[in-house]
């Protein structure tokens, strides 16, 4: 599992608070381990697996943030309210999350989904 120091210092991540990092790292690791069980996953460079995990951690954090009102169209505090134009809302479905996690992993890892013979 990737450590917070790697996320912050090498990957350059600054989205996930240190206190919440381990749970996101655990979930990202579980997704990557699943990919390793069903696909052929190979590193493309030194630290590529840790970099992939960091990208996946950021994605998981974003999905949680957006689901919990982080991407709210309007906010009210007391008698003051603010709203922004309603644009296209992000797809926060489990399928969209899985696609994004796979995309993040592919940024740093080669993931072969074909047959052993390539046909």
C-alpha positions, 0 to 999 in steps of 0.5 A: 500500500502506498504511504501518505509521504509518497502521495504528497512528496513524490506524486504531488498530491494535495487533495486527500487529507492525511487523516483520511488517506489510509482508507482511500489507499486501502480501497485503491489497493483493493481495486488494483489487486482485482485488476491484477487478478483478472488482467495482466498488469505490468509496471511501466517505470519505477514507482509506476504502481504507487503512482497509479495508486495515488491517481486512484486515491485522488479519484476515489476522494473526488467521487466521495467529495462530489457525492457529499455535496462538494459539487453543489449547485447552490449553497446557503448560510443563514440569510446568504445564498449563492448559486451557480449555473446548472451545467452538466452534472458529473456522472457519479455512478458506480460504473463511472467510478470504475471507469475512472479508476481503470483510466487512472491505473492505465496512466501509469501501468500497462493493463492487458485485457486480451487473450493470452495469444492476442486474438 
